[in-house]
Amino acid sequence: MELFDVYPLFNITPVKAEGCYVWDDKGNKYLDLYGGHAVISVGHSHPHYIEKIEQQLESIGFYSNSVIIPQQKELAEKLGKMSGYDDYQLFLCNSGAEANENAIKLASFVTGRKKIVSFKNCFHGRTSAAVAVTDNPKIVAPVNQTENAVILPYENLDELQKALSTKEIAAVIIEGIQGIGGIHVPSSIFLNQVAALCKTHGTLLILDEIQSGYGRSGKFFAHQYSGITPDVITTAKGMGNGFPVGGVMIAPSIKPWYGMLGTTFGGNYLACAASIAVLDIMKNENLVENAAKVGQFLISRLNENEQIKEVRGKGLMIGIEFDFPIKEIRQQLLFEHKIFTGVSGTNIIRLLPSLTLSMEQAVYFMEKFEQVLSSNLVQTN
């Protein structure tokens, strides 16, 4: 059997990782500033993370949600306390797409409505309802196309007001910071007005913090820069530091009933062990504060470079946009300087490193990045 070929791959085979570094099978060491799509939050192979999973596996690795799993309660309590949402309820699942799928379903149950509003350039997942409200026609199969998905221009309050005034909208879903769309940060004014409009029209507000959450922005959730309180928050990626975990955080006003949501693997012992370890490390090593500090340094330094069209983001979620394709720059960083970065479209480099990224590592990246930009400037002239 062959693999179903849907991923363009670099000719690199990682075999070991530690902190912000990855080693390939040829012994090359790479600085990882992408963290596997923002997944690595507390660094590769953190000793506490490994220990928690090993200890759990030695006791019990899995049972279904038909029994009491105390680790779920521990995770919920720690997540509530660290995020500032200790009065919310937690539903555990396995991925970001699944978290958004359940959030959308929940909103429809609560409001009795069918339609969901999202925004241009958004990405919310690849499953049925999540991909329907994702602004990428290429990955929306005919079976996913539905009139229930309403995609509006970004930060256009007039269009949002029109949609909500129909009283047909179950929820508005918006990313704390748009990730795949190019690291676009919604303004505080916009988010506050969205929250107010949702409240006026009986529509739930879902904050998709799957990529922008878990400390990456320099606050636990990116929307906390705006001071709003969503009805539902979805999280995944950095939640398990590589172990598949997703979560839906639900306002206390929303009451559950048996069978409302469900999952086989969500909230299993190992997933909880991984997620609890992540929160422990984030707290003990002050990683949210580190993300804010190191991220501010990177953003300030990047803004000094005249070759860059625009720098966007918060904390360690950074988009670097150019007026020209960045393929050559990214490949030079990877193959000549052994630095992993991400991409959005053809002109934007994305930085999504572990929250453990040190100032020394950030300085090293900037030196190599500026060196690559200088060499490309010489070549183009």
N, C-alpha and C positions, 0 to 999 in steps of 0.2 A: 504493500500500500504506500502511496505517495501522500505527502502533505498537500492540502488544498491551498494553492499558491495565491494568497491574497495580501501578503506583506512584502514590500520591497525591502531587502535586507542589506545591511552593511556586511562586508566580508570580515566580521569580527566575531570571535567565540569567547565570551567571558567565562572564566572558570573559577574566579575567586573575587571577593569584594570585601572591603572594610572601610567604614567611615564614608568619606566622599570619594573613595578610589575603587577602581575595578581593574582586574588583571585578566588578560586574554590567554589563550592556550599557547602563545608564543613567548609569554613572559612580559609583554608590554603592559605598562601601568598607565591608566587613564584617570584624569580628573573628571568626575561625573557631575556635570552641571545640569543634568536633565532628570536624573532619578527615576528613569523608567516611566515617563509621563507623569511626573509629580507624585509618584507613589512612595519613594523612599523619603520618609519624613525624619527619622531619628538616626539615619546612617545605616549603611550596610553592615550586617553581622554584629550588631551591638551585643555585647556580652549579656546584659540583662534581658534583652529580647530573646536571645537563644535559650537562656536559662529558664525563662518562664514557659516557653513552648515545650522544652524538653521535660520539665517537671510535670507539666500537664499531660503530656503524651504517656509518661510512665504510669499515670493514674488512670485516666480514661480519655480517649480521643474524641469519641462521638456518641451521642444519643440524640433522639429527636426532641422536638418541642412538646412532647406529651408528658415530660417529667420536669421536675424543678432543677434548673441549672443555676446554682448560686452565683457563678461567674458573670452571668448576664446582669444581675442586680448590682454587683460590684462595678461592672463597666458603666452601667447607667448612672450610678451615683458619682463616680469619678468624672465622667464626661459632663454631667450636669454641673458639677462644681467648677471644673476648669473652664467651661464655656460660658458660664453665667446663666445657664438655662436649667437650674436644678429643679424647677417646678414642671418641666416638660416631661413627656413620655417618650420612650425609645422603642422603636421596632427595628430589629436587626435582620439584615439580609446579606447578600453576597457581593454586590457590585454597585457602582454608581447608577448604571442603567436601571437595575432592579429597584434601587432606592427611589429614583424618579418615577418609575412605573407605579410603585406603591403609593407615592405621594399624590400622583395624578388620580389614581383610583380612589384614594381616600377623599380627596377634594370633591370628586363627583358624588360619592356616597353622602358626604356631609351636606352639600348644597342641593343635590337632586338635579344638577345641571350636567351638560355634556361637553361644553366647549372649553378649550384651554388656550390662553394667550401666551405667546412667547415672542422673541424679538429677533430681528435680522442678525445674522452672523452667530447665532447661538448654537450650542451643542449640548444636548441633554441625554444622549445615549443611542443605542442601536436596536433596542427592543421596540415592540409594537407602538405603544403610545409615546414613549420617549423619542423615538426616531421621527414620529409624525410631527412633533413640535420642534424638531431640529432643522435648522435652516441650511440643508444641504441636499438638494434634490437627487444627487447622484447616489446617495445611500438610502433613499426612501423608496422601497419597492412598491409596486402598484397596490399590494394588499395593505400597506400602511397608509396610503393616501386617504384622507378623511376631511370632511367639512368641519369636523370638531377641532381641528388644529388651525388656529388663527395667528399668523406670524406678522407682527407689526414693525414699523420702522423703529430703530433704537432711539430711546429718549424722546419719543413723540407723544406728548401727553394728550393732544387733541384726538389722535387716532385711538388712544387707549380709552379716553372718556367715551367716545362713540361706541366702542366695542362693549364696554362695561354697562353702558346705559341700556343695552338690550336685555339685561338681566338673564342672559344665556350663558355667561362665563362662569365656570366653576372655579377656576384658578388662573392667576397670572404666575408664570414661572420665569425666573430671571437668575442668571449667574451672579454671584457676589463680585466676581471679575470674569469677564469672558475669557476663556482659555484658548481653545482651538481657533476661535474667531479672531485672535490677534492681540490678546491682553488689553481689552478695553475695560476701563474702570467706570462704572456708572456714577454719575454725580450724586452727592448727598441730597441735593434738592430734588432730583428726579426720583430717587428711591423713596424719599419721604412723601412725595406726592403720589407715587404709585401705591404706597401703603394706605394713604388717606382715601384714595379712590376705591381701593379694594374694600375697605371698611364701609364706605358709604353705600356700595352696591352689593354688599353681601357676598363678595368674592374672596376666596382664600388667596393668600400670598405665599408662594413657595420660593424659598431661597435655595438655589442650587449651589451648594458650597463644596461640591465634590472635588474640584481641583483647587479652589481658592480657600478652602477651609483648613482646619487643623493647624493653625498657626502660620501658614505659609505667607499670609499678607502682612504679618507683624501684629495682628490681633488674632484671637482664636478663630473668628469668622470675619471675612472681609466686610460683610454688611454692617458690622459693629462700628465701623468708621462713621456710619450715617446715623446711628442711634435708633434704628427702627427695630421692631419686634415682629418677625414674620409668624404666620400661623404654622408653617411647616418648614423645616430645614433638612436638606438631604446632604449626606456626607459619604465618602468612600476613600478612594486613593490613599492618602497618607494615614488613614485610620488604622491600617494593619501593617504598614511598612513592608508591604509585599505579600502578606497573607490576604486572600480575598475576603474582604469585609465591606459591608455597606450598612448605612443606618438612616432611619427617618426619625427626626425629632419632632414631636407633635405637641401643640399647645394644650394646656390642661383643660381648656373649654371643649375640646373634641373628645367625645366619649366612645370607647371601643365596645364592640360586641364580639362574641366568640365566632370565629370564622371570617371576620371582616377582612383581615389580611392573613397571609400564611406563607411558610417557607419550610423546606426540608432541612437545608444545611445552614440557614441563617442563625447566627448566635450559638454556633456549636462551641464545644469546650476549647478547641484550639484557636478558633477565631477570637474568642473572648480573651484567652491568654495573651495572644499577640496584641490585641487592642489595649488591654490593661497595661502591658509592658510599654507600649508607645506613650500612653498618658503619664506613666511613672517617669519615664526618661525625659519627656517634655517638661515636666514639673521640676525634677531634680537638677536638670541642666539648663533651665531657663531658656528653652529653645525658641519660644515665641519672641522674647526680647532680643535674642540673637538674630532671628530673622529680620526684625525691624532694623537693627543696627547695621548688620552687614548689607542688607538690601539697600538701605539709604546710601551707604558708601558707593555701592555699585551704580545706583541710579544717578547719583551726583557726578561720579567720574565719567559715566557714559554720556551724560549731557554736555560734557566739555568737548566732545569730539564732533567736529563740523561735518564729517562724512555721514553721520547718522541723521536721518530725517526726523525721527521722533523716538523718545524713550517713554514707555508706559508701564504702569504697574505699581504694586505695593509690596514691601518686604522682599521676599525671595520668589516672587512671581513677576517676571520682567519680560517685556517685549521690546525688541530693538528693531525698528523699521528703517529700511533703506529705500532709496529711489531706484534701486537696481536689484536684480536677482542676487540672492545671497548663497547660492549653492557652492560656489568656489570658496567663499569665506568659511563656510561651515565645514567643507571637506578639508581645507587647510588646518583648521583647528583640530579636527579629528585625527587626520592621518600624519600631519607633520608635528603637531604639538600635543597630541593625545588628550584632547579635551572633548567630552561629549556635550553637545548642545541640542536644542530642539528647533523646530521650525513651524511656522504657520503661513500657509500660502507659499509664495515664491520670494517675498521680500522681507520677511520677518523672522528673526532669530528669537527663540524663547529660552529663557533661563528658569529652570525649576529644580534647583539642587536640594539636597538634604538641608534641613533646618540647622544642622550642625556645621555648616560651612563656616570656616574660620576667616578672619580678616586677612590672614596671610595667604590663604587659598584664593580669596577674592582678588587680592593684589596681584598674585601670580597670573590669574586669568586675565586681568586687565592689561598686564604687560604683554602677554602673548596675543591678546585680541588686538591691541593697538599696533603691534608688530605686523599682524596679518593685514590690517587695514592699510598700513603704510605701504606694504608691498603691493597690495592691489591698486593703491592710488598711483604708484610708480608705473605699474603695468598699463593702466588705463590712459596714462598721459604719454 
